[in-house]
Amino acid sequence: MKKDKGLWALPTTLSLDMAALPRPDSHLDLRGVECPYNFVKTKLRLEEMEPGQVLEIILDPGEPMENVPRSIRDDGHHLLLQEPYDGGRFRLIVRKSASPP
């Protein structure tokens, strides 16, 4: 990944048609939540969800966007979308995996 102005330069969409994105089953607004609590809250929410369900997450730039998407993928979940959102923040759309890696 390339670094740009202190932030990781990440793809905004991961080869999905925006109209084809599933509607989130749950939302998690983590604006103002510091690392590592933002991933802990994400992990706990995903544990409450059924495999295949979709979670929308709102994150601050910087450490949250460097760590949370990576940790989601490391846990075996599917990152369907990450895009800029609402004044410098980011929105992630995640599908819960059927089973842990």
C-alpha positions in Angstrom: 0.0 0.0 0.0 1.1 3.6 -0.7 1.2 6.2 2.0 -0.3 9.6 1.1 -0.2 12.5 3.5 0.0 10.3 6.5 -2.9 8.1 5.5 -2.8 4.8 3.7 -4.0 5.1 0.1 -6.7 2.4 -0.1 -9.0 1.5 -3.0 -12.4 3.1 -2.5 -14.3 0.1 -4.0 -13.4 -3.5 -4.3 -14.7 -4.4 -7.8 -18.4 -4.2 -6.9 -21.1 -2.3 -8.7 -22.4 0.3 -6.2 -26.0 -0.6 -7.0 -25.2 -4.3 -6.3 -24.0 -3.6 -2.7 -26.2 -5.4 -0.1 -28.2 -3.3 2.4 -26.4 -3.4 5.8 -28.1 -5.5 8.5 -26.3 -3.5 11.2 -24.5 -0.1 11.6 -21.6 0.9 13.8 -20.6 4.5 14.1 -17.1 4.6 15.6 -16.3 8.3 15.1 -14.1 9.5 17.9 -13.3 5.9 19.1 -9.6 5.3 19.6 -7.6 2.2 18.6 -7.8 -0.6 19.6 -11.4 0.0 20.9 -12.7 0.6 17.4 -11.7 -2.9 16.3 -12.8 -4.5 19.5 -16.3 -3.0 19.0 -16.3 -4.1 15.4 -15.3 -7.7 16.4 -18.0 -7.8 19.1 -20.7 -6.6 16.7 -19.6 -9.1 14.0 -19.8 -11.9 16.7 -23.4 -11.0 17.3 -24.3 -11.3 13.6 -25.1 -14.3 11.5 -22.7 -15.4 8.7 -23.5 -13.6 5.5 -25.0 -10.6 7.2 -23.6 -7.1 6.3 -22.2 -4.5 8.7 -21.7 -0.8 7.9 -18.9 0.9 9.9 -18.0 4.6 10.0 -14.3 5.3 11.0 -12.0 8.2 11.5 -9.0 8.6 9.3 -5.5 7.6 10.5 -4.9 4.6 12.8 -8.5 3.4 12.6 -8.3 3.2 8.8 -4.9 1.6 8.9 -5.9 -1.1 11.4 -9.6 -2.0 11.2 -9.8 -3.0 7.5 -6.7 -5.2 7.9 -8.0 -6.8 11.1 -11.4 -7.5 9.4 -9.7 -9.3 6.6 -7.3 -11.1 8.9 -10.3 -12.4 10.8 -11.6 -13.8 7.5 -14.5 -11.4 6.8 -15.1 -9.8 3.4 -14.5 -6.1 3.0 -17.0 -5.2 0.3 -16.4 -1.4 0.2 -14.3 1.3 1.8 -14.9 4.8 0.7 -14.5 8.4 1.9 -17.5 9.5 4.0 -18.8 12.6 5.7 -15.9 15.1 6.1 -12.8 13.1 6.0 -14.1 9.9 7.7 -14.5 6.5 6.0 -17.3 4.0 5.5 -16.7 0.3 5.3 -19.2 -2.4 4.3 -18.3 -5.8 5.6 -19.9 -9.2 5.0 -19.5 -11.6 8.0 -17.7 -14.8 7.0 -19.3 -18.2 7.4 -16.4 -19.4 9.7 -13.2 -18.0 11.2 -10.0 -18.6 9.3 
